[in-house]
C-alpha cells in the first residue's frame, strides 16, 4: 500500500505510484517499524532534484527492487523542504560516517528503536558503477547485517552518540578571536578564488550569496582590503550573470553549474537562490555603477512574479531540473528552434553572435544553453536586443515546462521578501515593494496561526516553524517596517523575537537550536553557525535581534544576540570565510549600526521625504506615525512633536532630536563616509 497520493508535498506525490510501500514520516510509521523490528529505509529528497528522479526511475519504480524494500524495511519518503531538521540531522550523520558531504537523494538506513543511522549514502545505481554498489546490494547487505550483526550495529550507534555529544560540546568553545576576522576571511576567500571566472575554483560551481554580501561590505568600506574585495566581487558577479547560471530570457538564477566557468547548470531553479542574489546585484549596481546589474535585478523580480507567484501571492519553492524531453530540454536551443523563434534573419544573426551559438554546441554535443559572448550586452535595452529576448522567451514558453513545486515555504518566502526590500533600497526602487507586501500578507494569512508560525503557509499539516522560519521572517519584517510602519507587523516582529528566545535559544551555551523540543528531531537539536546555500539561522537571528532590540530599547534581545555571536566565535576564529553572515552579525555587535526613527504625521511626511530617501540608502530608517500606538516604553519616549522630529541613534544612544529635514540631511552627511 502506498500512502503518498494525497500528501501536500509534490515530492511525495511524485512517488505515489511506486510499487514501494511508502510511508510519510509520522509516528505511525515509526511505531510500525518498531513493532515489526525492521530497519527503516528513509529516502530524503525534493521535487526539483534531478538525481532523486533518476533513482526513482531506476529503483523505486522497479517491481523487484520494490519487493526487496517492502520485505525487509519500513520505507519512509521525506520531503527535505518540509522537515529540514530531519534532513540536517541525517546529512550531518552522512558527513560524520562517510567523511564527505551528502546531498540528495539521501538514503538512510535507521535502527527503528533509536533512529540512529546504520548506513547512509546518497544516490545508488541499479548496477555497480563509478565505485558505487548497486542499490539491491545495499538492501541485501543491510538486511543481512540487521539479522546477523545486531550487536555491531548497537555498538556503532553508541559510538555515533559519543561523537555527537563531543561535537556539540566543541561548538562555541572559543572565547575570543585570535586575529582580525575580516582580513582572515578575505585571505581564505582569496586562497580559493577563481581569478578568471569568479567564485570558488573548480567544479561544481555554486553561488555564494553570503560571501558576496561580505565582499560588498568590504568593498564599501575604507579598509585596505576594499580593492581586493571589489575585484573578486565584480569578477564573480560578471561570471554568474553572463554565464549559464543566469536565465538570460526569463530571469533568475539556476541552482549551480556543473563546470568551472559557469557554463552549464543543473537546471533546477530554487526560490532561495534568486531571493539572495537580487539584493547582491542591486547593491553592486550602486557601488560599481553598473546599470546592467540593476537590469539583472529587474529581470529576476519579473521572474518571481511571472513564474513563481501563487494564487495566495506567496511564491512557490522551486522549478524542477527536469522537463518533458529531459533535463535542460526547456531551456536549450538548436539552429532549428532558434530559426522558428526568430524568423528575422538579422535578429537571428545577432542572437547567434550574442549567445555564442556560432561556436560548438555546449550542451550534450547537440544544443546550446545560452550564455553571453564577449562584448554582448547583459540584459540589453536596445530594440533589437529586447526583440530577441522577447521572441526567444515567447517560443520557450510554448514548450512543455518543468514542474513547479507549489509549496509556500515560510523561510524561503521571507528571504525573497527581505531580498526585494533590500534591492528596492539599494536601487531607490519602491515599485519592487508591492510584491513583497503581498507575499508577507500571504504568510500572515497562511503561516501565522494562533500565535504560532508554521514552516509552510499552504499546508494544513505543516510542522511548526524552525529557526530559519522565525529568523528570516523577523529580518523581513524589519526590512518592510523600514519602508512603511504597520502596527500589526511590529507586533508580529516582537512575537517572533520572543519565540526565538524562549523556544529556540540554547540557554546553557548560547545561540539557537534549529528546532524546538516540540519537533522531536532525532539525534538531538543542532546549532549551526556556518552559511550553507542559505544564511545561518543563528547569524540572521542575531542580526535581527540586535536591530529590533536597539529599535525598541530591549536589552533582552540584544543580550540574546550577543550570546549567539559569542557561541559562534569558535567558527570565526577557525574559518570565518565559512560564516560570512555570522561575521556581519559580529561586526554589528561590535559596532552597532545607526538607526533613524522619524515621528511625523501623514501631512508632515511629505516635507521629510527627500531626507528620508537619503537616509534609507545608508541606514535603517523607521517612519513611525505620530499617533502610533502600542510602542514599547523606550520607543514611545522618542515622541512626536509638531512639524515632525527625527532621532538618529546608535545602539541605545540617540543624538539630540532633529526637527528640520535640512538638519537631518546634514546629520546624515556627517555620519556617513
C-alpha positions in Angstrom: 0.0 0.0 0.0 1.3 3.5 -0.9 0.2 6.3 1.3 1.5 9.3 -0.6 -1.2 10.1 -3.1 -2.8 12.8 -1.0 0.3 14.2 0.6 0.6 18.0 0.5 4.2 17.6 -0.9 4.7 17.4 -4.7 7.8 15.3 -4.0 5.8 12.7 -2.1 3.0 12.7 -4.7 5.7 12.0 -7.4 6.2 8.6 -5.7 2.5 7.8 -5.1 2.5 5.2 -8.0 5.7 3.5 -7.0 5.3 -0.2 -6.0 7.2 0.6 -2.8 5.1 0.5 0.3 6.0 4.1 1.2 5.0 5.8 4.4 5.4 9.6 5.1 7.4 10.4 8.2 4.9 10.1 11.0 4.5 8.4 14.5 2.5 5.6 12.9 5.4 4.7 10.6 7.9 4.7 13.4 5.7 2.5 15.5 5.2 0.1 12.6 9.0 -0.3 12.3 9.5 -0.9 16.0 6.7 -3.5 16.1 8.0 -5.3 13.1 11.6 -4.9 14.4 12.7 -4.0 10.9 15.1 -1.2 9.9 13.7 2.0 8.4 14.7 2.9 4.9 14.5 6.7 4.9 14.7 8.3 1.4 15.1 12.1 1.5 14.8 14.4 -1.5 12.8 17.2 -3.0 10.7 17.8 -6.1 13.2 19.7 -8.2 16.1 17.2 -7.6 17.4 15.6 -10.8 19.2 12.7 -9.2 16.1 12.0 -7.0 14.2 11.4 -10.2 16.9 9.2 -11.6 17.0 6.9 -8.6 13.2 6.8 -8.6 13.0 5.7 -12.2 15.8 3.2 -11.8 14.9 1.6 -8.5 11.7 2.7 -6.9 9.7 2.1 -10.0 11.2 -1.4 -10.4 9.0 -4.1 -9.1 11.8 -6.5 -8.0 13.6 -3.7 -6.2 10.4 -2.5 -4.5 9.6 -6.1 -3.4 13.0 -6.3 -1.7 12.5 -2.9 0.0 9.0 -3.9 1.2 10.1 -7.3 2.5 13.0 -6.1 4.7 12.2 -2.5 5.6 9.7 0.1 6.6 10.1 2.6 3.8 9.7 6.3 4.5 9.8 9.0 1.9 10.6 12.5 3.2 10.5 15.9 1.6 13.5 17.7 3.0 11.9 21.1 2.5 9.1 20.2 4.8 11.3 18.7 7.5 14.6 20.4 7.2 15.5 19.4 10.8 15.4 15.7 9.8 17.4 16.3 6.7 20.0 18.3 8.5 20.3 15.6 11.2 21.0 12.8 8.8 23.1 14.9 6.4 25.3 15.6 9.5 25.4 11.9 10.1 26.4 11.2 6.5 29.3 13.7 6.9 30.4 12.1 10.1 30.1 8.4 9.0 31.5 8.8 5.5 33.8 11.8 5.8 32.3 13.7 3.0 29.2 15.9 2.4 26.0 14.3 1.4 23.3 15.6 -0.9 20.1 14.4 -2.5 18.7 11.8 -2.7 19.9 10.9 0.8 19.4 7.2 1.5 19.4 6.4 5.2 19.0 3.1 7.0 17.9 3.5 10.6 17.7 1.4 13.7 13.9 1.6 14.3 14.3 1.7 18.1 16.8 4.5 18.4 16.5 6.2 14.9 20.3 6.1 14.8 21.9 5.5 11.4 23.0 2.1 10.4 24.3 3.1 7.0 24.0 6.2 4.9 24.6 7.1 1.3 23.2 9.3 -1.4 22.3 8.0 -4.9 22.8 4.3 -5.6 22.6 3.0 -9.1 20.7 -0.2 -10.1 24.0 -1.9 -11.1 27.5 -1.3 -9.7 29.3 1.7 -11.4 31.7 4.5 -10.6 32.7 2.9 -7.4 29.1 2.7 -6.1 27.5 -0.6 -5.2 24.1 -1.5 -6.7 21.1 -0.4 -4.6 20.0 -4.1 -4.4 23.4 -5.0 -3.0 23.0 -2.3 -0.3 19.5 -3.5 0.5 20.6 -7.1 0.9 23.7 -6.2 2.9 21.9 -4.0 5.5 19.1 -6.6 5.8 21.7 -9.3 6.5 23.6 -7.2 9.0 20.4 -6.4 10.8 19.6 -10.2 11.2 23.2 -11.4 11.9 25.2 -8.5 13.4 22.8 -6.6 15.7 25.4 -6.2 18.4 27.8 -4.5 16.0 25.0 -2.2 14.9 24.3 -1.3 18.5 28.0 -0.6 19.2 28.1 1.6 16.1 25.1 3.5 17.4 26.7 4.1 20.8 29.9 5.4 19.0 27.8 7.7 16.9 26.1 9.1 20.0 29.5 9.7 21.6 30.7 11.6 18.6 27.6 13.6 18.5 28.0 14.7 22.1 31.6 15.6 21.6 30.8 17.5 18.5 28.1 19.5 20.3 30.4 20.3 23.2 33.0 21.6 20.8 30.7 24.2 19.3 31.4 27.7 20.6 34.4 26.6 22.6 36.5 29.7 21.7 36.1 32.8 23.9 37.9 35.3 21.7 39.1 35.8 18.2 42.8 35.3 17.6 43.0 37.7 14.7 41.1 40.3 12.7 38.4 38.0 11.2 37.7 40.3 8.3 41.3 40.1 7.0 41.4 36.4 7.8 38.1 35.8 5.9 39.3 37.7 2.9 42.6 35.7 2.8 40.6 32.5 2.9 38.3 33.6 0.1 41.3 34.7 -2.0 43.0 31.3 -1.4 40.2 29.5 -3.2 39.2 32.3 -5.6 38.9 31.6 -9.4 40.6 34.7 -10.8 39.3 34.0 -14.3 35.7 33.1 -13.8 35.0 34.3 -10.2 33.6 32.2 -7.4 35.4 29.2 -5.9 37.9 27.4 -8.1 36.9 24.1 -9.7 33.5 22.4 -10.3 30.7 22.2 -9.5 30.3 26.0 -9.0 27.7 27.3 -6.6 26.6 30.9 -6.0 27.8 32.1 -2.5 25.4 34.9 -1.7 26.5 35.3 1.9 30.2 35.5 0.8 29.2 38.1 -1.8 27.4 40.2 0.8 30.5 40.2 2.9 32.7 41.2 -0.1 30.2 44.0 -0.7 30.6 45.2 2.9 34.4 45.2 2.5 34.3 46.9 -0.9 32.1 49.7 0.5 34.5 50.3 3.4 37.7 52.2 3.8 39.6 49.2 4.8 42.8 48.3 2.9 41.2 45.1 1.6 38.4 47.0 -0.2 40.1 47.0 -3.6 40.7 43.2 -3.5 37.1 42.7 -2.3 35.8 44.8 -5.2 37.8 42.9 -7.8 36.6 39.5 -6.6 33.1 40.7 -6.3 32.8 42.1 -9.8 34.6 39.1 -11.4 32.1 36.7 -9.7 29.0 38.8 -10.4 30.0 39.1 -14.1 30.8 35.4 -14.3 27.4 34.3 -12.9 25.3 36.9 -14.7 26.9 36.5 -18.1 27.3 32.7 -17.9 24.8 29.8 -17.8 23.8 30.2 -14.2 21.7 33.2 -15.1 18.5 32.7 -17.1 19.0 35.4 -19.8 15.5 35.1 -21.1 13.2 34.6 -18.1 15.4 36.0 -15.3 16.5 34.4 -12.0 19.3 32.0 -11.3 19.7 28.3 -11.5 20.9 26.3 -8.5 24.5 25.7 -9.6 26.8 24.9 -12.6 28.4 21.6 -13.2 31.5 23.1 -14.7 34.2 25.6 -13.6 33.2 28.5 -15.9 29.6 29.0 -15.0 28.6 27.3 -18.3 26.0 24.6 -17.8 23.8 24.4 -14.8 21.8 21.8 -13.1 18.5 23.3 -14.3 16.5 23.5 -11.1 15.6 27.0 -10.0 15.2 27.4 -6.3 13.4 30.4 -4.8 16.1 31.0 -2.2 18.9 31.5 -4.7 17.3 34.3 -6.6 16.0 35.7 -3.4 19.5 36.2 -2.1 21.2 37.2 -5.3 18.8 40.1 -6.2 19.9 42.4 -3.3 23.6 41.5 -4.0 23.3 42.7 -7.6 21.3 45.7 -6.5 23.9 46.8 -4.0 26.7 46.1 -6.5 24.8 48.1 -9.2 25.1 51.2 -7.0 28.6 50.6 -5.7 30.1 49.7 -9.1 27.9 52.0 -11.1 26.7 49.0 -13.2 23.3 49.7 -14.8 23.4 46.2 -16.3 23.4 44.7 -12.7 20.2 46.7 -12.0 18.6 45.2 -15.1 19.5 41.7 -13.8 17.6 42.6 -10.6 14.6 43.8 -12.6 14.6 40.6 -14.7 14.8 38.4 -11.6 12.0 40.3 -9.9 9.9 39.8 -13.0 10.6 36.0 -12.9 9.4 35.9 -9.3 6.0 37.4 -10.2 5.6 35.7 -13.6 6.7 32.1 -12.9 6.8 31.7 -9.1 3.8 33.6 -7.8 1.0 31.5 -6.3 -2.7 32.4 -6.1 -2.2 33.4 -2.5 0.5 35.9 -3.5 3.2 33.9 -1.8 6.0 32.3 -4.0 6.4 28.7 -5.0 9.6 26.9 -3.8 11.2 25.7 -7.0 11.1 24.7 -10.7 12.2 21.2 -11.5 15.5 20.4 -13.1 13.7 18.1 -15.5 11.0 18.7 -18.0 9.5 16.6 -20.8 12.4 15.8 -23.1 14.9 15.5 -20.2 17.0 17.8 -18.1 17.5 21.1 -19.7 15.1 20.5 -22.6 13.0 23.5 -21.7 16.0 25.9 -21.8 18.4 24.8 -24.6 18.4 25.7 -28.3 19.2 24.2 -31.7 19.5 26.0 -35.0 16.0 24.9 -35.9 14.3 26.1 -32.7 16.3 29.4 -33.0 15.0 29.9 -36.5 11.5 29.2 -35.5 11.7 31.7 -32.7 13.4 34.4 -34.7 12.4 34.3 -38.3 14.0 37.7 -38.9 17.5 36.9 -40.3 19.2 40.0 -38.8 17.8 39.3 -35.3 18.8 35.6 -35.6 22.3 36.6 -36.6 22.7 38.9 -33.7 21.3 36.3 -31.3 23.7 33.8 -32.7 26.6 36.1 -32.0 25.5 37.4 -28.6 24.9 33.9 -27.2 27.8 32.2 -28.8 25.7 29.9 -31.0 28.3 30.1 -33.7 30.6 28.0 -31.6 30.5 24.3 -30.9 27.3 23.2 -29.0 27.9 23.4 -25.3 25.1 21.1 -24.2 25.5 17.3 -24.7 27.1 17.9 -28.1 23.9 18.9 -29.9 22.4 22.1 -28.4 23.3 25.4 -26.8 22.4 26.6 -23.3 22.5 30.4 -23.5 25.5 32.4 -22.2 26.8 35.7 -23.3 29.7 36.0 -25.7 32.4 38.6 -25.1 31.1 42.1 -25.9 27.4 41.2 -25.7 25.2 43.3 -23.5 23.9 41.9 -20.3 20.1 42.3 -20.4 20.1 44.7 -23.4 17.8 47.7 -23.6 18.0 48.4 -27.3 15.1 47.4 -29.5 16.9 44.6 -31.3 18.1 43.1 -28.0 14.7 43.3 -26.5 13.1 41.8 -29.6 15.5 38.9 -29.4 14.8 38.2 -25.7 11.1 38.5 -26.0 11.0 36.4 -29.1 13.0 33.6 -27.6 11.1 33.8 -24.3 7.7 33.5 -26.1 9.0 30.5 -28.1 10.3 28.9 -24.9 7.0 29.3 -23.2 5.4 27.2 -25.8 7.5 24.2 -24.7 6.3 21.7 -22.0 7.5 23.4 -18.9 9.3 21.9 -15.9 7.1 21.1 -12.9 6.7 23.8 -10.3 6.7 22.8 -6.6 4.0 25.0 -5.2 4.9 24.7 -1.5 4.8 28.2 0.0 7.7 27.8 2.4 7.9 30.4 5.1 11.6 30.7 5.3 12.2 31.0 1.6 9.4 33.5 1.1 10.9 35.5 3.9 14.2 35.5 2.2 12.5 36.8 -1.0 10.6 39.5 0.9 13.7 40.8 2.6 15.7 40.5 -0.7 13.2 42.6 -2.6 13.2 45.2 0.2 17.0 45.5 0.2 17.1 45.6 -3.6 14.5 48.4 -3.5 16.5 50.4 -1.0 19.8 50.0 -3.0 18.2 50.9 -6.3 15.8 53.5 -4.8 13.0 51.5 -6.5 9.9 51.3 -4.3 8.0 49.7 -7.1 9.6 46.4 -6.1 7.8 46.5 -2.7 4.2 45.6 -3.6 5.2 42.0 -4.4 7.0 41.8 -1.0 4.0 43.3 0.8 1.6 40.8 -0.9 3.9 37.8 0.0 4.0 39.0 3.6 0.2 39.2 3.7 0.1 35.6 2.4 2.4 34.4 5.1 0.3 36.2 7.8 -2.8 34.6 6.4 -1.4 31.1 5.9 1.5 30.5 8.2 0.6 32.5 11.4 -2.0 30.6 13.3 -2.9 31.5 16.9 0.5 33.0 17.6 2.4 30.0 16.1 4.5 30.3 13.0 4.3 27.4 10.6 7.0 26.2 8.2 4.6 26.1 5.3 1.9 28.7 4.6 -0.4 26.5 2.5 -0.4 23.2 4.4 -3.0 22.1 7.0 -0.4 19.6 8.3 2.7 21.9 8.3 5.3 21.4 11.0 5.8 24.3 13.4 8.4 26.8 12.1 12.1 26.1 12.5 14.8 28.6 13.4 15.2 29.8 9.8 11.5 30.5 9.5 11.5 32.7 12.6 14.8 34.4 12.0 14.3 35.1 8.2 10.8 36.4 8.8 11.9 38.6 11.6 14.5 40.1 9.3 12.0 40.5 6.5 9.5 42.3 8.8 12.2 44.7 9.9 13.0 45.4 6.3 9.4 46.2 5.4 8.9 48.2 8.6 11.8 50.4 7.5 9.8 51.2 4.3 6.4 51.6 6.0 5.3 51.3 9.6 2.5 48.9 10.4 1.4 48.2 13.9 0.5 44.6 13.1 3.9 43.8 11.6 5.7 45.4 14.5 3.7 43.3 17.0 4.5 40.2 14.8 8.2 41.0 14.9 8.2 41.2 18.7 6.3 37.9 18.9 8.8 36.2 16.7 11.7 37.6 18.8 10.1 36.3 22.0 9.7 32.8 20.5 13.3 32.8 19.3 14.5 33.5 22.9 12.0 31.2 24.6 11.7 28.2 22.3 15.0 28.1 20.3 17.7 29.6 22.5 20.3 27.2 24.0 20.3 28.7 27.5 23.3 26.6 28.5 25.7 27.6 25.8 24.2 30.5 23.8 22.9 30.5 20.3 19.8 29.0 18.8 18.9 25.4 18.0 17.5 24.7 14.6 14.4 23.0 16.0 12.4 23.1 19.3 11.7 20.2 21.6 8.2 20.0 20.1 9.7 18.9 16.7 11.1 15.7 18.2 14.2 15.9 16.0 16.3 12.7 16.1 20.0 12.8 17.1 19.5 15.9 19.2 18.9 19.5 18.3 21.5 21.1 16.2 23.2 24.5 16.4 25.0 25.7 13.3 26.8 28.9 12.6 28.1 28.4 9.1 26.3 29.5 6.0 25.2 26.9 3.5 23.1 27.6 0.4 21.2 29.8 2.8 22.4 32.1 5.5 23.0 30.7 9.0 19.8 31.0 11.1 21.9 31.8 14.1 23.5 34.7 12.3 20.3 36.1 10.9 18.6 35.7 14.3 21.4 37.6 16.0 21.5 40.4 13.4 17.7 40.8 13.6 17.6 40.7 17.4 20.3 43.3 17.6 18.3 45.6 15.2 15.0 45.1 16.9 16.5 45.3 20.4 18.2 48.6 19.7 15.0 49.9 18.0 12.8 49.0 21.0 15.4 49.6 23.7 15.1 46.0 24.8 18.3 44.7 26.2 17.0 41.1 26.5 17.0 40.8 22.7 20.4 42.4 22.3 21.8 40.1 25.1 20.4 37.0 23.3 22.0 38.1 20.1 25.3 38.7 21.9 25.2 35.2 23.4 24.6 33.7 20.0 27.5 35.5 18.5 29.8 34.5 21.3 28.7 30.9 20.9 29.9 31.1 17.3 33.3 32.6 18.0 35.0 29.3 17.5 33.8 29.3 13.9 35.0 32.8 13.3 38.3 32.1 15.0 38.9 29.0 12.8 37.4 29.6 9.4 35.5 32.9 9.2 35.0 32.6 5.4 32.6 29.7 6.1 30.4 32.0 8.2 30.1 35.4 6.4 26.6 36.1 7.8 27.9 35.5 11.4 30.8 37.7 10.6 28.4 40.5 9.6 26.4 39.9 12.8 29.7 40.1 14.9 30.6 43.4 13.3 27.1 44.8 14.0 27.5 43.7 17.6 31.0 45.3 17.9 29.9 48.4 16.1 26.1 48.9 16.3 24.6 50.2 13.1 22.9 53.6 13.1 19.1 53.7 13.1 16.8 56.6 12.4 13.4 57.0 14.0 11.2 59.7 12.4 7.9 60.6 14.1 5.7 62.6 11.7 2.1 62.9 10.8 0.9 61.9 7.4 0.6 65.6 6.4 4.2 66.3 7.6 5.9 63.4 5.9 6.0 65.0 2.5 8.3 67.7 3.9 10.7 65.0 5.2 10.7 62.7 2.1 13.9 64.0 0.5 15.8 63.4 3.7 14.2 60.0 4.2 15.2 58.9 0.7 18.8 59.8 1.5 18.5 58.1 4.9 17.2 54.8 3.5 20.3 54.4 1.3 22.7 54.4 4.2 20.9 53.2 7.3 17.8 51.7 8.7 15.1 54.4 8.9 11.7 53.9 10.5 9.0 56.4 9.9 6.6 55.9 12.8 3.3 57.8 12.6 2.9 60.5 15.3 -0.2 58.7 16.6 1.2 55.2 16.5 0.0 53.0 19.4 1.4 50.0 21.3 5.0 51.2 21.3 7.4 49.9 23.9 8.4 52.5 26.5 11.9 53.3 25.0 10.4 53.8 21.6 7.4 55.7 22.8 9.8 58.1 24.6 11.1 59.2 21.2 8.0 61.3 21.0 6.4 63.2 18.1 6.5 67.0 18.0 4.6 69.4 15.7 6.3 69.6 12.4 8.0 66.2 12.8 11.1 65.0 14.6 14.0 62.6 13.8 16.1 60.7 16.3 19.5 59.4 15.0 20.6 56.6 17.3 23.4 54.1 17.6 22.9 51.2 19.9 20.9 52.5 22.9 22.2 56.1 22.5 20.4 58.8 20.5 21.6 62.3 19.4 19.6 65.4 20.2 16.3 65.5 18.4 16.4 66.8 14.9 13.3 68.9 14.0 14.1 70.1 10.4 14.7 68.0 7.3 17.8 70.0 6.3 19.3 69.3 9.7 18.7 65.6 9.2 20.4 65.7 5.8 23.4 67.5 7.4 23.5 64.9 10.2 23.4 62.0 7.7 26.2 63.5 5.8 28.3 63.8 8.9 27.5 60.3 10.0 28.3 58.6 6.6 31.6 58.2 4.7 
